[in-house]
Amino acid sequence: MIIWPQSVAALCTTLMAGIWLFSRLGPGVVFGPWQGYLLQNRPVLQVPLLSSWLAQLALQCPIGSPPWRLNVLSAILGALASGTLAFLAATLARAMVSTVEAIFAGVAAGLLFATVPLMTYAGTAAGPTTLTVLLALLSIAFLLLGLQPQARSHWLTASALSAGLASANHPAFGVFLVLLVGATILTKPAASSGPRIILFMVAGFVLGAIMPLAYAFTSGESLREFLSHALNSPYPVLGGAAPKFGFAQDLTVELAPLLLVLALCGTYLCVRPVSRAPALVCAFVFVTLGPFLPFLTNPVTPENQMVDFEAPRLVALAMVALFTACGLTLLTALTLRHPRSRPKRLVAIVIVVLIALNNARASAPTRKHSIGEQLSADILRDCPKNAFLISGDSRLTSLLLTAQPAEPSGENIIIFDSQALQDPFKRRRLTTVMAGAAVLSEAFPDENAWTRWEQERPFEVRQVYERLDQTMAHPADLQDLALWDFIRDNCARRPICLVGLKSPWLTARAQVLGFLLCYPRTDRPSPENVQSRLGNLLTEIAGVRDPGVQTAFTQVLLPLSECARDQGQSAAALRYAELAASLSPLDPQPRLAISRAAARLGDGRLAGETISAYLQLLSPSRTAPDVSQILREDLTRCALESEFGQLLESDAGSPNHEACKNLAMKLWEADELVVLIRGYDTILARNPGDMDSLYQQAAALAQIGDLGRARTNLAALVNVGQTAPMMLWEQLHNDGRFSLLRQSSPQFRGFSGTAPYLGS
């Protein structure tokens, strides 16, 4: 069996694809969800096992920085995957054209695949995608070699083992087992060794696919814990969702329409007897991992689960590139049939491929910039020393974890993803990372949680009850409550900062600290140059074709907008939201943020216009929220704020206390804490001895985390009031609004029958 033409095509393509990917390689810190976790030996969040092992091996290399080594590893694997595809294309082309033309067809397929935007982006930064794609393409290549007449059975065993390893890195590739066994049964003639070959193939597949489970057991993970994250990934299942028949539209984003037409021409190989078997295998791979992937795998993945969505799409795109190259070769062979026209056929192939590569070069993404280092350095400098830094987005978490070792201001800052607070297995790993720096129980929720939450966070508990029955609650549905538990238990230990995390109860309370939110509040002043820093970074972003940059900045800006809107700074909220919309024009969330900020400003026209744009940008698969209800709530809050201010200024400085009290209750229900605090400031400026206003303002201050001012109010309440300190303290213990104040004050936690000193 002669395979040298395919090998030549694979070698040439690997070298050229490597040059292409290295020309766009990230210099170190890059935007993406994987890099920071692959740098860790035992990451808190799950990463594919084989990619983790290979990354740890690459980190032993003494050349360059650790992030750069992982980026180089991805580029090498991407180049090898492109070379493997060239091998496949040359194998198919040999059945219809000469050896030289087959080599050209293989190189054309590999280079077209390497320059696809999705492949260029995946191959220039650390991640599991390129390894999975390489293993899947190797499995197909070994299968085609094993299906040839007189081929040895070890090719089929190697194919099954490669498919098993691909499944270990991405469970959705478990569907390859059906492909391998089915192709072998249908193609190989019945023989006495047939069952033995199938048995060896199944054994090889299981040997590769079982590795994550074996590793989980050896590392002390129970079967239940393993399944808790294994079943939240795209594993094979029949009828999970309807096939995506609009997949052709997705292809036009990655490949030019002319190339797709050539791919359709290449499917003619599926009906030619000499090429039918390998062509049908490749067509089956495309259908399985393209339009029918939702139907054949579990499509319901929780938002808090990191999943590699790119690997199946890239393998499907690889099959399209293969059929494109074969279709181009077939057309040239049919239109230029004369034997002396062979040079013309080769020239035609080269010209078409060069045109396609030139178009791809003009629009291909790149990671060759330092914006990741700049953004992460700014965030870490905004964070107080020895703080907990909680991220609400895995891409931001990865960015910060990657940059932290090289950033002096990041020393002793503990960075982790908010997802880690919701799953018992992740919490156990996080406890190990914390090394005693935080209080974090292994069980979540614990046995007293619901009783405690009813007092401390009644509104959030009511929301959970409205969404689903308590006994069926998934930890992901309790994100706000998990975050609250961590803040309450650890606020006295270290400052707590948050980035990229949107939570209504948090943004109504937290302090803006540069690019961060801080809760409880600190005395550290917010950096004054936030707007100028944003302007400088946005100027650099304008010249970079990196979709991860826009996504990451949008995730930073939206919580800042929500925080400003919920704390009475609607003009600033509108500016942040407009910046996010300019960065991510196809993302609907910034449009919703603009509309809500406009509603809080009372600008109904702008709110209506932007909400229409928001609804148009929503994908059909997403259920639109009741935006009219959302805007009504924002308009109502705007009206309440205006009415409360007017009431306080009415009646020549003598406001109607009963009306103020009724409005204050509505503002409490709406979480308008900053509005309440400002209103009570107005009342107390006129009547410093107003005990009810002192107490209510102390409660609002305790809620927003301004614990120093809350203690001052309570001390003033004891000094000017006639209430006994013991009675007041009992009232504080029964009032859930003061839970953060009690937890953050050692003398409060140690209450044993005597009133604590409230002034310290």
Protein Blocks (a to p, Z undefined) as FASTA:
>chain_A
ZZklmmmmmmmmmmmmmmmmmmmccfbbacdjklmmmmpmbdfbdcdfklmmmmmmmmmp
cghjfklmmmmmmmmmmmmmmmmmmmmmmmmmmmmmcfklmmmmmmmmmmmmmmpmklmm
mmmcgcfklmmmmmmmmmmmmmmmmmpghiafklmmmmmmmmmmmmmmomklmmmmmmmm
mmmmmmmccdfklmmmmmmmmmmmmmmmmmmmmmmmmnopafklmmmmmmmcccddehkb
ccdfklmmmmmmmpcfklmmmmmmmmmmmmgmklmmmmmmmmmmmmmmmmmmmmmmcfbd
cfkbccdfklmmmmmmmmmmmmmmmmmmmmmmmmmmbfklmmmmmmmmmmmmmmmmmmmm
mmpccfbdcklmmmmmmmmmmpcghiacddfbfklmmmmmmmmmmmmklgoiacddfklm
mpfklmmmmmmmnnopaccdfbdcdfklmmmmmmmmmmlmmmmmmmpcfklpcfklmmmm
mmmmmmmmmmmmpccddehiacfklmmmmccehjaccddddfbdcdfklmmmmmmmmmmm
mmpccfklmmmmmmmmmmmmmmmmmnopaklmmmmmmmmmmmmmmbmklmmmmmmmmmmn
opaklmmmmmmmmmmmpcfkbccddfklmmmmmmmmmmmmmmmmmmmmggnhiacfklmm
mmmmmmmmnopmklmmmmmmmmmmmmmmlmklmmmmmmmmmmnopaklmmmmmmmmmmmm
mbdfklmmmmmmmmmklmmmmmmpmklmmgghiacdfkZZ
